[in-house]
Amino acid sequence: MTAAGRSLRVQHLVNVSGGKDSTAVYLMAIESGRPFRAVFADTGNEHELTYEYVQRLHERTGGPRVEWVKADFRARMAKHRAYVLEHWPRIGIPDALVREAAQLHEPTGNPYLDLCITKGRFPSRMAQFCTSELKEFPVTEQVVIPMLRQGPVLQWLGIRADESTHRAQQPRWNRHESGCFLWRPIFDWTVQDVWRKHADHGLAPNPLYAMGMGRVGCMPCIHCGKAELRSIAERFPAHIDRIERWERVVAAANKRHAATFFPAMKDPTDADRPGRYSGIRRLVQWCRTARGGRQYALFFDDSPGGGCTSDLALCERNPS
């Protein structure tokens, strides 16, 4: 690095999710007295209260306004639409299904839905493309890389070691492949420390916590637990309706003509007999019972709100 490069002032960037940990880091950045920027990646699958909380965070704290980024899949959808029209008829897909799928490859403006249409499926544990495509890439491409052209960048991340085994193995700081540096200032904090930081600033947390939500972020997340899904269905049924509509759209846009938000396992209320693969509506019905569904019970019981594994703390995890 040249002498001029070494003399450039470090630029500070705080990743904000609307959850408690990233908010605590935002408050720490204010306390530091350093100028900093803050960024939120809109997946299109967030609760409206999270949007409102992030939009007004600067008003309630005196910090900088949180910048908004969103993935854009217009070019990818156009490319995949051309592929559908050219290649699907060659493999015997009926013309009516080809036309329907092609028509659905028009941008909806919702990044989550647009991504799933291009993929022909929803993300899953084994194919967790949502975090990288909807959060990490937009933040890196739209904010971090332009900042790096002006000098070094330090990202402040709301990651705590006691959130999960994966996060406990992360370093306090490291260099990201983009060229910026990542710092985890609350790595050793407990959840009580996080709430204390909110209280020190007189800042109420995201209201979803008071409504019984263990996780703040995607509504629902693909890692959603059984109790959490039941709570979402009871408190926010419109979000279940939205996922049901998305399942129909994504199903119509892929050659299998099938898609479920959660992993495609047999009907949880009919585990001992052949059943149809279950969409969100059937799962909600099952989540309101305490019987049946061994396959789904195994899946959901092993999903206590684990959250995403992003190294950039772009997704919220359940409170400890």
Buried (B, 14 or more C-beta within 10 A) or exposed (E): EEEEEEEEEEBBBBBBBBBBBBBBBBBBBBEEEEEBBBBBBBBBBBBEBBBEBBBEBBEEBEBBEBBBBBBBBEEBBBEBBEEBBEEBEEEEBEEEBBEBBBEBBEBBEBBBBBBBBBBBBBBBEEEBBBBBBBBBBBBBBBBBBEBBEEBBBBBBBBBBBEBBEBBEEBEEBEEBEBEBBBBBBBBEBEBEEBBEBBEEBEBEBBBBBEEEBBBBBBBBBBBBBBBBBBBBBEEBEEBBEBBBEBBEBBBBBBBEEBBBBBBBBBBBBBBEEEBEBBBBEBBBBBBEEEEBBEBBBEBBEEBBBBBBBBBBBBBBBBBE
